[in-house]
Amino acid sequence: MTSTSQSVDTLQALAQVIESRKQADAENSYVARLFRDGDDTMLQKVGEEAVEFILAGKSSDSEHLVAEAADVWFHMLVFLSHRGLGPHDILNELNRREGLSGIDEKASRATGDSLR
């Protein structure tokens, strides 16, 4: 099992690769193609990968589940990068929530967001 700091380093390294490929040739870089195609394409990929993760969760194949989770994370990192965000933003939010009950944390959010 990897240490927490090594896992954070892996996420940061992936975020740096994503950043470096933003301006790459879209014919040679999947990430550059996603950036070229914009929000809708990126979000569609996040959704597709999330559905694949859910379907993998219905089976007993742990390797497949982990692979699909990695795909979801990757595509989320691409979109976060598109918005000028990265893994540190998510980790900061998770750190902020540490020690809060899920019920209390959800109740503390703005009530106007119907997607929550």
ZICOR-V465033 format. One record per residue. N is the residue number from 1. RES is the residue in one letter. SS is DSSP state (@ for helix, = for strand, . for the rest). Layout:
BEGIN
N,RES,SS / N,RES,SS
END
This chain:
BEGIN
1,M,. / 2,T,. / 3,S,. / 4,T,@ / 5,S,@ / 6,Q,@ / 7,S,@ / 8,V,@ / 9,D,@ / 10,T,@ / 11,L,@ / 12,Q,@ / 13,A,@ / 14,L,@ / 15,A,@ / 16,Q,@ / 17,V,@ / 18,I,@ / 19,E,@ / 20,S,@ / 21,R,@ / 22,K,. / 23,Q,. / 24,A,. / 25,D,. / 26,A,. / 27,E,. / 28,N,. / 29,S,. / 30,Y,@ / 31,V,@ / 32,A,@ / 33,R,@ / 34,L,@ / 35,F,@ / 36,R,@ / 37,D,@ / 38,G,. / 39,D,@ / 40,D,@ / 41,T,@ / 42,M,@ / 43,L,@ / 44,Q,@ / 45,K,@ / 46,V,@ / 47,G,@ / 48,E,@ / 49,E,@ / 50,A,@ / 51,V,@ / 52,E,@ / 53,F,@ / 54,I,@ / 55,L,@ / 56,A,@ / 57,G,@ / 58,K,. / 59,S,. / 60,S,. / 61,D,. / 62,S,@ / 63,E,@ / 64,H,@ / 65,L,@ / 66,V,@ / 67,A,@ / 68,E,@ / 69,A,@ / 70,A,@ / 71,D,@ / 72,V,@ / 73,W,@ / 74,F,@ / 75,H,@ / 76,M,@ / 77,L,@ / 78,V,@ / 79,F,@ / 80,L,@ / 81,S,@ / 82,H,@ / 83,R,. / 84,G,. / 85,L,. / 86,G,. / 87,P,@ / 88,H,@ / 89,D,@ / 90,I,@ / 91,L,@ / 92,N,@ / 93,E,@ / 94,L,@ / 95,N,@ / 96,R,@ / 97,R,@ / 98,E,. / 99,G,. / 100,L,. / 101,S,. / 102,G,@ / 103,I,@ / 104,D,@ / 105,E,@ / 106,K,@ / 107,A,@ / 108,S,@ / 109,R,. / 110,A,. / 111,T,. / 112,G,. / 113,D,. / 114,S,. / 115,L,. / 116,R,.
END
